[in-house]
Amino acid sequence: MHILIAEDDSILSDGLAYFLRKRGHSVALAADGETAIRAINADGIDLLVLDFGLLKVAGTEVLKSFRAQNPHLPVLLISGLDDAYDRVLRMGLTVDEYLPKPFGLKEFEASIGKLTQQPFATTSLPLEFGPLTFDPASGDISLRKDALELRPHERSLLGLLIQLAARSIGNQEFAKRLSEWMNDVGHNAVDNEVDGLRRRLENSGLRIVLVRGLGYRLVEEEKS
């Protein structure tokens, strides 16, 4: 799991990062709100540990940015502000766990354990990404409202890519499901299916890219 710690206390953030890395997680650090938002926009974050007291851009704005892109992914709020959790509620936002400062490592470990063990929420509602629409219930995929005729393996892979792009699943869940699918069809099949999907998505404004360390991603082409 890739975790972003947005915390301006370097001693605390370094300690938490060391703790998480020892348990197998990858960690990115952001000492201010601007850096946190850039990390969020770069994508690939599965869990956000957020302190409200950030410089340059307030933690509330960081949370808004994260929730706009990742409505289903977990957030652990850490704060020394007495009204931090109430402020989240008043803004109509959500966090999954809240730790008031100061807290101990045992409390932090318990909160992280809850967030990393629970499956990421998914939705049965249709998902849209660019001109694509995916119905998780039926598995049907349409391009600009026209149904795409896909082979079963193509449909499975493109459905996963749409769910990841629309952030209804996180990187960890994507990797798990892709691994299960690859075990069924074989590793070489993935590259072949991706090549086929790339041809089907020509002139759609979308493309499938390979991101080092993260795997395949469905992205929108930049408009000139």
Secondary structure, 3 states (H helix, E strand, C coil): CEEEEECCCHHHHHHHHHHHHHCCCEEEEECEHHHHHHHHHCCCCCEEEEECCCECCCHHHHHHHHHHHCCCCCEEEEECCCCHHHHHHHCCCCCCEEEECCCCHHHHHHHHHHHHHCCCCCCCCCEEECCEEECCCCCCEEECCEECCCCHHHHHHHHHHHHHHCCCCCHHHHHHHHHHHHHHHCHHHHHHHHHHHHHHCCCCCEEEEEECCCEEEEEECCCC
